[in-house]
Every structure is written in structure tokens, then in C-alpha cells.
Amino acid sequence: MREIARLLVRAPNWVGDCVLALPALRDLRRAFPTARLEVLARAWVADFYRALPETDAVGESSGQTKDAAAVRGRFDLAVLLPNSFASAFAVWRAGIPERWGYATDGRGPLLTRRCGVPASVRGRSQVYYYRAMVAGLGLAAEGPPDATLVCPEEWAARGAARLGEDGPWIGINPGAYYGSAKRWPKERFGAAAELVARRLGARVAILGSEAERPIGEAIARQLRAPARVLCGETSLAELFGVLSQLRLLLTNDSGPMHLAAALGVPTVAVFGSTDWRETAPVGERARLVREDVECAPCLLRECPIDHRCMTRVGVERVAKAALELVAP
């Protein structure tokens, strides 16, 4: 194999996956310490990689044809963190000499070095899924996985400005992109936030996308504690900054959950339909609250019965977990 002076890493497409793949990215940085490491990422996660000292540059993915043209002739090796055929096809079209990754989605013939997904990673954090790929490619994946993040100072200042008032602040993230089966009822988020905010003397920042703004506004009307609805108002960099200012985050299984835990923010996550074994937040200051029902994890977007995995999780239980987590 030729010397690797220019390394391209194709990033996962979602914030939570980027966090869970972070230890594998750091393994790659250690494996090629002198290489120029550039990440190719979707626009909505690109800022995640701009926060990392391990990356030398970040390019934004725009689809197979444009990606192939953008990276052609510029790299010695491409490592693919996503499983998709499309990600492999783009770097194959670009003529990158070495193309490495899992042999998933029928893309094995496009790769010059490939490995299968080991059975041992099933039912474990996806941190180990990504690190097993690194090991399967013949590289070292040793030592404890490091999925920690440090918020850039400029972003922290922007987050503080976005909050705009004296804290302390707690955050709630009542939405979840994948579907309603992942969402604890908004009324319970409001009630838990009220209990915790009252005990801590805190204000409440309500986070989410623009589509989730009606949920955020409904919760704000429910609260007696001072609140700010930031749904749809933060870029990813500003979300980093806001999360870094929080005393605590109450959340569903979501991208902000993973970011907060990686930033070291005390995080209480309510899990229902998704597999807590594979997608739990990684961090010493993260706690899960879930109900052990026979149908979970179902991995469905919408619950076809009575949403028991979520409705059986009580407000007091979540508030208690939160207050224990931030107790001095």
C-alpha cells in the first residue's frame, strides 16, 4: 500500500451517529498521525467536525456526482463510516486508490479493503460498531473509547448570547426526528422541567427543530418557570454553545442528547422504541430512564398500540433522576 499522506473520512449523516463514531475517527487520526485528514460530511453535521482538533479540513457532501468531482485526485485513502452503497460509489467514481469500509449494502466490490460486521457488536453501543470497523480494516482500536467534545469558545459565547438572560439554565429537548414513538409526552416534559427548575432556581431553554416549535411553545405555556423557546433558532454551532451553558438536559433519544453527553452536560434521556443498548448517550454524566416493556425496543416510528414504553415513565421518576445527577 502506498504511503497515506491525504486521508478522506466520509462522515455519518446524523449528529448522534457522528458522536458515536468519534472514537473511531480518533483511532484513524492515531493510525495516520502525519496525514492530512479531511472529513466529507452533510451540511447539517459539518460544523460538528469543525469543532474537532483531529480534523484538518471539512468538506460538505452534495450527492454522488458532486462529491466524486470534489474529491477526485486529492486523496490516497477514503474511509467510509456510513454503510451506504452511495458513499462507496462516490469515492470509487473519484478514483481514490484506497477505499476502506464495512462490506455492507452490496458495496464490497467497490472497496479495496473491506470487513464484515462482527456479531459481537450487536446489542452494544454503536461506539463499538464503528471501532470494530477500524479493527477489521487492520488498524489499532485500543484503549477506552473517547467520545468527549469541547465546545469552541466562540460557540460557547454565541450560546450564552442566544440564552440572553441570567441562569442557571436547564434544557429540555422534547422532540425526536425519527417519529413520535421516540417522544415522551410533551406535558410530562413540561411537568418534569417545572419540578427540576423550581428546585434549582433555574430557567428553562426548550430546544428542537423549527418543525418542533409548536411542541416547544405548548410546553412554554405550561411552565411557571421562566422559559425560552429556541426551536428552529439555533445552528449546530449555536446548539453546541447553548448546550455548553446548561446545568442539565432532559431529552428524548436524539442528536442533542448525544451532543450534551459528549460535552459533559448532565443528561437524562427517556428511551422508548429505540434500542438503549446501541444508542444510549456516552458519558459519565448521562442517565437513562426507560420502562422494561415486552414490546421494546420495537424500532418503529409510530406506536401501533398504546405507547406503553413512554406513558409508563412517570414525571417524578425523571425529575428524581435529574436532581440526583446534579446533586452536589
KASUL-V907807 format. One line per field, one symbol per residue. ss: DSSP state (h for helix, s for strand, l for the rest). phi: phi as a letter, one per 30 degrees, with the letter a starting at -180 (. if undefined). burial: + if it has 16 or more other ideal C-beta (glycine too) atoms within 10 Angstrom, else -. A space follows every 50 residues. Layout:
# KASUL-V907807
ss: ???
phi: ???
burial: ???
This chain:
# KASUL-V907807
ss: lllllsssssllllhhhhhhlhhhhhhhhhhllllssssssslllhhhhh llllllsssssllhhhhhhhhlllllssssllllhhhhhhhhhllllsss sslllllhhhllssslllhhhllllhhhhhhhhhhhllllllllllllll llhhhhhhhhhhhlllllsssssllllllhhhlllhhhhhhhhhhhhhhh llsssslllhhhhhhhhhhhhhllllsssllllllhhhhhhhhhlllsss ssllhhhhhhhhllllsssssllllhhhhllllllsssssllllllllll lllllllhhhhlllhhhhhhhhhhhhll
phi: .ddccbcccdddcbeeddddddeddddddddbdcddccccbdedcededd dcddccabccdbjedddeddceicbcbbccddcddeddddddddiddcbb lddchiceddccbbbdddddddibededdddddedddjcdbciddccdbb deeddddddddddibdcdcccbbdcaddldddcdedddeddddddddddc iccbcccldddceedddddedddcdebbcceiccdddddeddedcddabc addadeeddddddidebccccbdcdddcbddcldccbcbacdcdccdcid dbddbchddcddcddddddddddddcdd
burial: ---+-++++++++++++++++++++++++-++--+++++++---++++++ ++--+--++-+--+--++--+---+++++++++++-++++++++-+-+++ ++++--+--++-+++-----+---+++++++++++++-+-+---+-+++- ++--++-+++-++-----++++++++++-+++++++-++++++++++--+ -++++++++--++-++-+++--+-+-+++++-++-+++++++++++++++ ++++++++++++++++++++++++++-++++++-+++-+++-+--+++-+ --+---+-++--+-+-++++++---+--
